């Protein structure tokens, strides 16, 4: 069975059984009808996924891996903050009349900074260091830029990736590991979406840097289940579990900026039905 299913089910049970409620507190999110959107939450959730063993897609319901990858490439490859460059509608709620979400996500990735080797943006710096300084402890990105928060239509949720390279004994290749830091996460709607898109990112970076994929560690400061999602989650985690799908990339791509979603192949993905009409807090 998928290890990602076990991680997801264990996390949800822990939140439901041991989490704390925000009911009655002053909260920012609300439902479409104006009602406050309260949660049950756990602080400091840490989930580990060994990408060398399997691709971490849950099978309780299917995760749209190519769609979540397209969003990741929108941020990391196209470095865009405009929904007109994205083929889905998931960011429409936070876009202005021109399609911009402000100085958030891809905008921050596109900003160039001065390094000893010259001007580079954060993505190019990561790739440069993975190729030239793989054992550096300084290979990371951060898009939670305080000076620009007032011009972001949504503060970044997944805001930092820290990369760490190891050398396994007897292996001729290095292993790429990473930590994804997230300040807040709506577990039902976004958890496996984020896990899969950053797992794909690690596979892509590992391939272009001639490394193997290792561990993805997902750190969530506030992992929560919204009040109106509780029965949906309770049903979801009782579903039948299946083996993880098989994942592969087009082996001919050696430049990160050449990847497209069509370079991803997903096979043997058996999963439960989608949950329809999930209410989304805004």
C-alpha positions in Angstrom: 0.0 0.0 0.0 1.1 3.6 -0.5 3.3 4.9 2.3 1.8 8.3 1.6 -1.7 7.0 2.5 -0.4 5.9 5.9 1.3 9.3 6.5 -1.9 11.1 5.5 -4.2 8.9 7.6 -2.0 9.0 10.6 -1.8 12.8 10.4 -5.5 13.3 10.0 -6.3 11.0 12.9 -3.8 12.9 15.1 -5.4 16.2 14.2 -8.9 15.0 14.8 -8.1 13.2 18.0 -5.5 15.4 19.5 -5.8 18.8 17.8 -7.1 22.0 19.2 -10.1 23.9 18.0 -10.1 27.6 16.9 -13.9 27.9 17.5 -14.7 31.2 19.1 -11.3 32.7 18.3 -10.8 35.7 16.0 -10.0 34.1 12.6 -9.3 35.5 9.2 -10.8 32.8 6.9 -14.5 32.7 6.3 -17.0 30.7 4.2 -18.8 32.0 1.1 -21.8 32.7 3.3 -19.7 35.0 5.6 -19.5 32.5 8.5 -16.2 32.2 10.2 -14.2 29.2 9.1 -12.9 27.5 12.2 -10.5 24.6 12.3 -9.1 21.8 14.3 -5.3 22.1 14.1 -2.0 20.6 15.1 1.2 22.6 15.6 4.5 21.5 14.1 3.5 18.5 11.9 6.5 16.8 10.3 6.0 14.2 7.6 8.8 12.3 5.8 8.7 10.8 2.3 11.4 8.7 0.9 11.2 9.4 -2.8 13.7 6.7 -3.6 11.1 4.1 -2.6 7.9 5.4 -4.1 6.2 8.5 -5.5 4.2 10.0 -2.6 0.7 10.2 -4.1 -2.1 9.1 -1.9 -4.6 6.6 -3.3 -7.5 7.3 -1.0 -8.5 9.7 -3.8 -6.5 10.7 -6.9 -4.2 13.7 -6.8 -4.0 15.6 -10.1 -0.2 15.2 -10.4 0.2 17.0 -13.8 -2.1 19.9 -12.7 -0.2 20.4 -9.4 3.1 20.2 -11.4 1.9 22.9 -13.7 1.3 25.2 -10.8 4.8 24.4 -9.4 6.4 25.2 -12.8 4.3 28.4 -12.9 6.2 29.4 -9.8 9.6 27.8 -10.2 10.1 27.7 -13.9 8.0 30.5 -15.4 8.4 32.6 -12.2 5.1 34.2 -12.8 2.6 35.9 -10.5 -0.1 36.2 -13.1 -3.0 33.7 -13.4 -3.1 34.3 -17.2 0.1 32.2 -17.3 -1.6 29.3 -15.5 -4.0 26.8 -17.0 -6.1 26.2 -13.9 -8.4 28.4 -11.8 -7.1 27.7 -8.4 -5.6 31.2 -7.9 -8.5 33.2 -9.4 -9.8 34.2 -6.0 -6.7 36.1 -5.2 -6.0 37.8 -8.6 -6.8 41.4 -9.5 -8.4 42.6 -12.7 -5.1 42.1 -14.6 -4.6 38.6 -13.3 -1.8 39.5 -10.9 -1.6 38.0 -7.4 0.9 40.8 -6.4 4.5 40.4 -5.3 4.0 36.8 -4.4 5.3 33.3 -5.3 6.8 33.5 -8.8 7.5 37.2 -8.5 9.9 36.5 -5.6 11.5 33.6 -7.5 12.2 36.0 -10.4 14.0 38.6 -8.4 17.8 38.6 -9.1 20.3 39.0 -6.2 24.0 39.7 -6.1 26.2 36.7 -5.4 30.0 36.4 -5.7 29.4 34.6 -9.0 27.1 37.3 -10.3 23.4 38.2 -10.5 21.1 35.2 -10.1 17.5 34.6 -9.1 16.7 32.0 -6.3 16.0 29.1 -8.7 19.2 29.6 -10.7 21.2 29.9 -7.5 19.8 26.6 -6.3 20.7 24.8 -9.5 24.2 26.5 -9.6 25.0 25.4 -6.1 23.7 21.8 -6.6 26.0 21.5 -9.5 29.0 23.4 -8.1 28.7 23.3 -4.3 26.5 20.3 -3.6 27.5 19.9 0.0 26.8 23.5 0.9 24.4 24.0 3.8 23.1 27.2 2.3 21.1 25.9 -0.6 17.6 27.3 0.0 14.8 29.5 -1.3 12.6 31.9 0.7 9.6 33.8 -0.7 8.2 35.1 2.6 9.7 38.6 2.0 8.4 40.9 4.7 9.0 44.1 2.8 6.7 42.9 0.1 3.9 41.3 2.1 1.7 44.4 1.9 1.7 43.9 -1.9 0.9 40.2 -1.9 -2.7 39.2 -2.4 -2.0 36.1 -0.4 0.9 35.5 2.0 2.9 32.5 0.9 1.8 29.2 2.5 4.6 27.0 1.3 7.4 29.5 1.6 10.8 27.8 1.7 12.7 24.9 0.4 16.0 23.8 1.9 18.1 21.4 -0.1 20.7 19.1 1.4 22.9 16.6 -0.6 24.3 13.4 0.9 26.7 10.8 -0.4 25.5 7.2 0.3 28.2 4.7 0.9 29.1 2.8 -2.3 26.9 5.0 -4.5 28.5 6.7 -7.5 25.8 9.4 -7.5 24.9 12.0 -4.8 21.4 12.0 -3.3 19.2 15.1 -3.2 17.1 15.7 -0.1 14.9 18.7 0.8 12.8 20.2 3.5 9.6 22.0 2.5 8.5 24.6 5.1 4.9 25.6 5.2 3.4 28.1 7.6 -0.2 26.9 7.2 -2.0 24.1 5.4 -5.6 23.2 4.7 -5.1 19.4 5.0 -8.0 18.2 2.9 -7.6 20.4 -0.1 -3.9 21.0 -0.3 -1.8 18.4 1.6 -1.0 15.8 -1.0 -1.2 18.4 -3.7 1.8 20.2 -2.2 3.6 17.0 -1.4 3.3 15.8 -5.0 4.3 19.0 -6.6 7.5 19.4 -4.5 8.3 15.7 -5.0 8.2 16.3 -8.8 10.4 19.4 -8.3 12.9 17.2 -6.5 12.9 14.6 -9.3 13.4 17.3 -11.9 16.3 19.0 -10.0 17.9 15.7 -9.3 17.8 14.7 -12.9 19.3 17.9 -14.3 22.0 17.8 -11.6 22.8 14.1 -12.1 21.7 13.1 -8.7 19.3 10.6 -7.1 16.2 11.6 -5.2 16.2 11.0 -1.5 13.9 12.3 1.3 11.3 15.1 1.2 10.6 16.3 4.7 7.4 18.4 4.9 7.2 20.7 7.9 3.8 22.3 8.6 3.5 24.9 11.4 -0.3 24.9 11.4 -1.8 21.8 9.9 -5.6 22.1 10.1 -8.9 20.6 9.1 -11.8 23.1 8.6 -15.0 22.5 10.6 -17.0 21.8 7.4 -14.3 19.4 6.2 -14.4 17.1 9.2 -17.0 14.6 7.9 -15.3 14.5 4.5 -11.9 13.7 6.1 -13.5 11.1 8.4 -14.9 9.3 5.4 -11.8 9.7 3.3 -9.4 8.1 5.8 -11.5 5.0 6.0 -11.2 4.2 2.3 -9.4 1.3 0.7 -5.7 1.9 0.1 -3.7 0.9 -3.0 -0.1 0.7 -4.1 1.6 3.9 -5.0 1.6 4.8 -8.7 4.8 4.6 -10.7 6.4 7.9 -11.7 9.0 8.7 -14.3 10.4 11.7 -16.1 11.6 12.1 -19.7 15.3 11.1 -19.3 16.3 13.3 -22.2 15.6 16.6 -20.4 18.8 18.0 -18.8 17.7 21.6 -18.5 15.2 22.4 -15.8 13.7 25.1 -18.0 12.9 22.6 -20.7 10.5 20.4 -18.6 6.8 20.4 -19.3 4.0 18.4 -17.7 4.1 16.2 -20.8 7.6 15.0 -19.6 5.9 13.3 -16.7 4.6 9.7 -16.9 2.2 8.3 -14.2 1.2 4.6 -14.5 -0.7 2.2 -12.3 -2.5 4.9 -10.4 -5.5 3.3 -8.8 -7.3 5.6 -6.4 -10.7 6.2 -4.8 -13.3 8.7 -6.1 -12.9 12.4 -5.9 -14.7 14.3 -3.2 -17.0 16.7 -5.0 -18.0 20.2 -4.0 -15.5 20.7 -1.2 -16.3 24.1 0.5 -13.2 26.4 0.3 -12.5 28.9 3.0 -11.2 32.3 1.8 
